[in-house]
Amino acid sequence: MAKAKLTNLTQSWINSKTQKSNNVKTSKHQTANLSKSMQTIYISSEAKKLLWQKRVETGDSLSSTIETLILTYLKK
């Protein structure tokens, strides 16, 4: 049996239905860049302690700290 082809109308309808609706409050970091994606990383306990110390000192989230480190040091 042949597969049915999606028309432009069907594709646009599917795309509009699959977009995530966000009903929770967004933080100032999320509103600045809505094209973020979730990623799981594994770090050592020493790195975790340093991240939490940085969070307590600056008030930044762990995600924003990791993002800043990546964009600063790996973007070069």
N, C-alpha and C positions, 0 to 999 in steps of 0.2 A: 504494500500500500504506500502511495506517495505521501510525503510530508506536506502539510499545508503551508503555504507561504504567508508570512505576515505582511500586511499592507502597512503603509505609513500611518494610517489612522490607528490601526491596532498597536503598532509599536509605540506611538505617542501615548495611547491610553495605558499601556503596560508601564511605560516609564513614569507616567504621572502617579500610578498606583504604587509603584515600588519605591518611591522617594520616602525617606524616613520623616515622619512628622515628629517634631520635638516639642512635647508639652511641658517639659521641665524647665526650670530656670537655667539660663545659660550664663556662664561666668564671663568676665571681661575678656578672658583669653579665648573663649570659644566664639564670641561674637566677632573678634578681629579676623579670624580665619575659619570659615565654616567648612572648608574642605579637608578637615583633619580626619584621620582614620585611627581606629584602635589597633594597637600592636602590643603583644605580650613580650616582655623581655625578661631574661634571667640575669641577675647580678649577684655579686658576692655580698656577704653580710657586711664587710667593711665598706663597700660602695653604698649599700643601703643606709648605713649609719651616717655616712657623709652627706648623702642626699637629704636625710631627715634633719641633720644639723643645719644644712643650708636653708631648708624650708622654715625651720624655726627662726633663724636669723633674719631672713628676708621676707618671709610671708608668701613667697612664690610657691606654686604647686610643683609637685614632682615632675609632672609632664612638661611644664614650661621650662624647668631647669634642664631636663634632658634635651628638649628641643633646642634650647639656646646652646648647649654644649655641642650638639650635632651640627647645627648650622654654623657655629663659630669655627670649630676645629676640623670638620670633615668637608666643608664646602670649599676649602682652599684648593 
